[in-house]
Amino acid sequence: MKKILFIIAFAMLATACGMSKKDLGLEKKTPDASQATAKEELVLPPNFNLRPVVPMAQSKTEQE
């Protein structure tokens, strides 16, 4: 009996305070069409076996 009274009291209090489904997080949020953006397609590099470019001064010092 106390549980039922507590639930009723909570429901009355929630509606009296202006709580709604949105405030409680029970309402599903849909994205606004003006805020939705399309993501660009992922692009892979042409060749993964290419080594990074090393400046001439560094390559000479590494060979010595």
Protein Blocks (a to p, Z undefined) as FASTA:
>chain_A
ZZmmmmmmmmmmmmmnopafklnopaccdddfklpccdddddddfblkbccdddfklmmm
mmZZ
